[in-house]
Amino acid sequence: MTIALALGAFLLSAIPVILLCTGDPKRRRATGERHRAASPPRAMLVGAACVPGFACALLGDTAAFMLRLGGIALLGWAAAASFAAGTQDRAD
């Protein structure tokens, strides 16, 4: 049951994390896009990414909470690295 809960929480949190990464205002400014992202939708995405973790904690399943936390951290790192690789200027 713990793995299923952690996987479900991870999948529910992954969508807002990916959306936050694609709409990163600093990265868009670096690429020359001038469209400004509004703060309230980004804040709502952060809240939506945290809700499944809070649900795991409130259900008392600390193992599922920690698995989800580690998975989302890894996903966020990988998404930021992959999106950053696409925006770097290459001199070769």
Steps between C-alpha positions, in 0.01 A plus 500: 500500500788736575646468149161562339439807715849635434470440126158666485623800698810522280295498180262765635795719603695445178255689279529837683879461533536454123267794435705716738817404318361577156373841610814611684516880451878522544562236236254667261672836544836336427366367171360839401131437562345806662165357612477539875356214704239604755584418861163366621488209251858404592409513869200278431725250321734491798204434727371230268841331504504498882147371562573129427791513745280650768245225433767233555605668824142537624431135423794416725699322230843652552666252265272608213568864588877448487483299176292774338731770631808328360331427168382857454843636590657274239236591242545872565877471465474299178240733350702812583815344356328390181329835442825686574689286248262611228549871569881514523693661217753259359824629353589182312 
